[in-house]
């Protein structure tokens, strides 16, 4: 039930996009951002305290997407999301150099695998649903990167929106739902960290995360 409620709120927020204005950072002609933050992940495979670094790009207000690349690191946890970094340049190249419809589609899907939808509310406040559908993550002493995903919601506050030099500095609390595409926790019951697994009938990444970040558009 909590998962259904989360998805309902997430998609209703995506649908109810404000049409009054473009995001503050676009109004200020700043469409690239860097932010750093802290995340606590409560997953089926354990509890993790994670630091992360993220970069985003918002190229076209008609599309409305903000593309994202993120690196996360914590004790027994490492994750990165390279698909937008690879897919976006590939999409731009194929669409401007006569690429086939299939190659354009592959590039677009790859680019949108990690994206955000910034929604302007007031100059000092935005709501930003986001998704990251092709994360590569390593847990504990595992030698292989595993594919997992998340969908979440950010609240962006611009405390200095009327100060020119710091207009696009923001503070952003967030929460997200984490999951994977295979319910395979039972395959890891004989590892050195099997005591961390809560349910064998779920994926290792099933759970929720919350955190806060600080960032700047330039």
QUICOR-V399836 format. One record per helix or strand of 3 or more residues. SS is the DSSP state (H for helix, E for strand). FROM is the first residue (numbers start at 1). TO is the last residue. Records with the same first field share a line. If there is no record, write none. Layout:
BEGIN
SS: FROM-TO + FROM-TO
END
This chain:
BEGIN
H: 2-15 + 24-27 + 83-96 + 101-111 + 164-166 + 185-188 + 194-196
E: 32-43 + 46-57 + 66-74 + 77-80 + 114-122 + 125-139 + 146-157 + 169-179 + 207-217
END
